[in-house]
């Protein structure tokens, strides 16, 4: 599998994630993310669900904390 560079402006993973991470935001601020190079996988499903279909601030903060701990 080859890793190709991607633009953070159009990426669906938070800025804090490494360039080879992949994932997808979900309804209400949830997120799923994987990074094979660093052995990281996470999923976040907040409760209560919010009405928007974009990443939430809490999901971004969680990803930042995970990568800071590596």
C-alpha positions as CSV (number, residue, x, y, z in Angstrom):
1,X,0.0,0.0,0.0
2,X,1.4,3.4,-0.9
3,X,0.9,6.5,1.0
4,X,0.0,9.6,-1.0
5,X,0.1,13.1,0.3
6,X,-3.2,14.8,0.9
7,X,-4.4,18.3,1.5
8,X,-5.4,19.0,5.1
9,X,-7.9,21.5,3.8
10,X,-10.0,18.7,2.2
11,X,-9.1,16.0,4.7
12,X,-11.8,14.4,6.8
13,X,-9.4,13.7,9.7
14,X,-8.3,16.4,12.2
15,X,-5.2,18.5,11.6
16,X,-3.4,16.9,14.5
17,X,-3.5,13.4,12.8
18,X,-0.4,12.3,11.0
19,X,-0.4,12.6,7.2
20,X,-0.9,8.9,6.6
21,X,-4.0,8.6,8.9
22,X,-7.4,8.0,7.4
23,X,-10.8,8.3,8.8
24,X,-14.2,9.8,8.6
25,X,-16.4,12.1,10.7
26,X,-19.9,11.1,11.6
27,X,-23.1,12.7,12.7
28,X,-23.1,14.6,16.0
29,X,-19.3,15.1,16.2
30,X,-18.3,11.4,16.1
31,X,-15.1,10.3,14.3
32,X,-13.3,7.1,13.3
33,X,-9.6,7.2,12.6
34,X,-6.8,4.8,11.8
35,X,-3.1,5.2,11.4
36,X,-1.3,2.0,10.4
37,X,2.2,3.5,10.5
38,X,1.8,4.5,14.2
39,X,-0.5,1.6,15.3
40,X,-3.3,3.9,16.2
41,X,-7.0,3.3,15.8
42,X,-9.8,5.2,17.6
43,X,-13.5,5.9,17.5
44,X,-15.4,8.5,19.4
45,X,-19.1,8.7,19.7
46,X,-20.3,11.5,21.9
47,X,-23.5,11.5,23.8
48,X,-25.8,13.4,23.5
49,X,-25.9,13.5,19.7
50,X,-25.7,17.0,18.2
51,X,-27.6,17.9,15.0
52,X,-24.7,18.6,12.8
53,X,-22.9,16.3,10.4
54,X,-19.3,17.6,10.9
55,X,-16.4,16.8,13.2
56,X,-16.8,18.2,16.7
57,X,-14.3,20.1,18.8
58,X,-14.1,17.3,21.3
59,X,-13.2,14.7,18.6
60,X,-10.4,17.0,17.4
61,X,-9.1,17.4,21.0
62,X,-9.2,13.7,21.5
63,X,-7.1,13.1,18.3
64,X,-4.6,15.8,19.5
65,X,-4.3,14.1,22.9
66,X,-3.7,10.7,21.3
67,X,-0.9,11.9,19.0
68,X,0.7,14.0,21.8
69,X,0.9,10.8,23.8
70,X,2.8,8.9,21.1
